Structures are given as structure tokens and as C-alpha cells.
Amino acid sequence: MSLYDIPLTLNDGTETAFGQYAGQAVLVVNVASKCGFTPQYEGLEALYEELRERGLVILGVPCNQFAGQEPGTDTEIEEFCRLTYGVSFPLTAKADVLGARQHPLYAELTRFPAGDEHGDKVRWNFEKFLVSPAGEIVGRFRSTVTPDAPELRDAIEQALPVSASL
């Protein structure tokens, strides 16, 4: 299955597929509203504002699998993100990123090796996967890598669509 074939339900209930982002670089992030990493929303929004016209999409995937740090409904999550951090990038409906009910998007994303001693499972909230405009997973960054980290920004710059970065 191609990443682009994977169905998604957006936070507002809209049914779509990951393919709606074909031709763009996509940073997929599992997010939570009550986590020590939650302030990363601010940096993610800043990154989105700066680079969206050059072909970057940030896709937030709310997940409640890590210490119950995303307990709200989809509506509550959207409201929190918008009012607290000014989030304008798309959010999906709440989803599992590991386990028996793992969302198919994460089943594919986690095939990309994490490159550390912790294995390939998502370890915590705000882990980031970078998908190229061609639909290839080109980077993976653990939660401690902030949106302004040079290694993440460099990877995003390399992944942006060529036509959009001229």
C-alpha cells in the first residue's frame, strides 16, 4: 500500500486520504495537549506559517496512548490547539499510533527506522516523520527534536518540492 492510499479522517470528520498531500513535504506529528512537549505546537505552527507556501504541510495526529495526555474529544482538541497555540495546520481525528489498533498511516511510517536503541515503535508524543513530495518517508525525529532544531529544519528544506523552493 502506498502512503497516498491510506485513508484519513480529519479532526472535523472529513474523510480523505493521505494522497491529498501528494506533491508536498509532510511532517506528521503525533500530538497531545497535556504533555511536557505540548509547547512544540508553537514551533510547529511557526514552521508551518514560514514554509507552507513553499510546499510544507504539518499534519497533527492527536493520540491518547502516552499517559492519557490527549483525553479530549476531537472538538476540544481543535479548540485547545487553535486558542492556545494558534494552530492552523491540519489535525486528524484522534488515532492510535501503536498497538493492535494502530492507524494504517503509522503502520507504514514506523517502518522507517528510528536509528536509536529504543526500537522502531513511537516512543512518546511529538515524534515526527518527514514524508517527501513523492510519498517516501525521508526522516524520523524523536520527541526531543524541537521544530527549530537544525537537523529537522535541514531535512525539511531538502524535502520541500523543488518547484516551490525556487
C-alpha positions as CSV (number, residue, x, y, z in Angstrom):
1,M,0.0,0.0,0.0
2,S,1.3,3.5,-0.9
3,L,1.2,6.1,1.8
4,Y,-1.1,8.1,-0.5
5,D,-3.7,5.3,-0.5
6,I,-4.1,5.4,3.3
7,P,-7.5,6.8,4.4
8,L,-7.6,9.7,6.9
9,T,-10.3,11.2,9.0
10,L,-9.6,14.8,9.7
11,N,-10.5,16.4,13.0
12,D,-13.7,17.9,11.6
13,G,-14.9,14.5,10.4
14,T,-13.9,15.0,6.8
15,E,-12.9,11.7,5.1
16,T,-9.9,11.9,2.9
17,A,-6.7,10.1,2.1
18,F,-3.0,10.9,2.8
19,G,-2.8,11.3,-1.0
20,Q,-4.4,14.8,-0.7
21,Y,-0.8,15.9,0.3
22,A,0.9,14.4,-2.8
23,G,3.5,16.8,-4.2
24,Q,4.1,18.4,-0.8
25,A,6.6,17.7,2.0
26,V,4.6,16.5,5.0
27,L,5.7,16.5,8.6
28,V,3.5,14.0,10.5
29,V,3.5,14.5,14.3
30,N,1.6,12.6,16.9
31,V,0.4,15.3,19.3
32,A,-1.1,15.7,22.8
33,S,-2.5,18.6,24.7
34,K,-1.3,17.7,28.2
35,C,2.3,16.7,27.6
36,G,5.7,18.3,28.5
37,F,6.3,18.6,24.8
38,T,2.9,20.4,24.1
39,P,4.7,23.8,23.7
40,Q,6.1,22.3,20.5
41,Y,2.8,23.3,18.9
42,E,4.0,26.9,18.9
43,G,7.2,25.9,17.0
44,L,5.2,23.6,14.6
45,E,2.8,26.4,13.8
46,A,5.7,28.9,13.2
47,L,7.3,26.3,10.9
48,Y,4.1,25.8,9.0
49,E,3.5,29.6,8.6
50,E,7.0,30.0,7.3
51,L,7.1,27.1,4.9
52,R,3.6,26.2,3.8
53,E,3.8,28.4,0.7
54,R,6.9,26.5,-0.3
55,G,5.1,23.2,0.0
56,L,5.3,22.1,3.6
57,V,2.2,20.5,5.4
58,I,2.3,19.7,9.0
59,L,-0.2,17.0,9.9
60,G,-1.0,16.7,13.6
61,V,-2.3,13.3,14.8
62,P,-3.8,13.5,18.3
63,C,-3.1,10.4,20.3
64,N,-4.0,9.4,23.8
65,Q,-1.7,6.4,24.2
66,F,1.0,8.0,26.2
67,A,0.0,8.6,29.9
68,G,-3.5,9.7,28.8
69,Q,-2.1,13.1,27.7
70,E,-4.7,13.7,25.0
71,P,-8.0,13.0,26.8
72,G,-10.3,15.4,24.9
73,T,-12.7,15.0,22.1
74,D,-11.7,16.0,18.6
75,T,-13.6,19.3,19.0
76,E,-11.9,20.0,22.3
77,I,-8.5,19.2,20.9
78,E,-9.0,21.5,17.9
79,E,-10.3,24.3,20.2
80,F,-7.3,23.9,22.5
81,C,-4.8,24.0,19.6
82,R,-6.4,27.0,17.9
83,L,-6.9,29.1,21.0
84,T,-3.8,28.2,22.9
85,Y,-1.2,28.0,20.1
86,G,-2.9,29.5,17.1
87,V,-2.7,26.2,15.2
88,S,-3.9,26.4,11.6
89,F,-2.3,23.2,10.2
90,P,-4.5,20.2,9.7
91,L,-5.3,17.8,12.5
92,T,-6.7,14.3,12.1
93,A,-9.2,12.6,14.3
94,K,-7.6,11.1,17.4
95,A,-5.8,7.9,16.5
96,D,-3.6,5.1,17.9
97,V,0.0,5.2,16.8
98,L,0.9,1.8,18.1
99,G,-0.6,-1.4,19.2
100,A,-3.4,-3.6,17.9
101,R,-5.5,-0.5,16.7
102,Q,-2.5,1.3,15.2
103,H,-3.7,3.6,12.4
104,P,-2.5,2.4,9.0
105,L,-0.6,5.6,8.4
106,Y,1.6,4.8,11.5
107,A,1.9,1.2,10.5
108,E,3.7,2.5,7.3
109,L,5.5,5.4,9.0
110,T,7.1,3.2,11.7
111,R,8.7,1.0,9.0
112,F,11.2,3.8,8.8
113,P,13.9,3.0,11.3
114,A,14.2,5.3,14.3
115,G,18.0,4.9,14.3
116,D,18.3,4.6,18.1
117,E,18.5,1.9,20.7
118,H,14.8,2.2,21.5
119,G,13.5,0.2,18.5
120,D,11.1,1.4,15.9
121,K,7.9,2.0,17.9
122,V,6.7,5.5,18.5
123,R,8.1,6.3,22.0
124,W,6.1,9.3,23.1
125,N,4.1,12.3,22.0
126,F,5.5,14.7,19.3
127,E,7.6,12.2,17.4
128,K,8.0,13.4,13.8
129,F,8.0,11.7,10.5
130,L,9.0,13.6,7.3
131,V,7.4,12.5,4.0
132,S,8.8,13.7,0.7
133,P,6.6,15.1,-2.1
134,A,6.9,11.7,-3.8
135,G,5.4,10.0,-0.8
136,E,8.6,8.5,0.6
137,I,9.5,8.6,4.3
138,V,12.8,10.5,4.4
139,G,13.2,11.3,8.1
140,R,12.2,10.4,11.6
141,F,12.8,12.6,14.7
142,R,12.1,11.6,18.3
143,S,10.1,13.9,20.6
144,T,13.1,15.7,21.9
145,V,13.9,17.1,18.5
146,T,12.2,20.5,18.5
147,P,10.6,22.2,15.5
148,D,13.5,24.6,15.3
149,A,16.3,22.0,15.6
150,P,18.8,22.4,12.8
151,E,18.6,18.7,11.8
152,L,14.9,18.9,11.4
153,R,14.9,22.2,9.5
154,D,17.7,20.9,7.2
155,A,15.7,17.8,6.4
156,I,12.6,19.8,5.7
157,E,14.5,22.2,3.4
158,Q,15.8,19.2,1.5
159,A,12.4,17.6,1.2
160,L,10.5,20.7,0.0
161,P,9.2,20.4,-3.6
162,V,11.8,21.7,-6.0
163,S,9.4,23.9,-7.9
164,A,8.2,25.6,-4.7
165,S,11.7,26.3,-3.4
166,L,13.0,28.2,-6.5
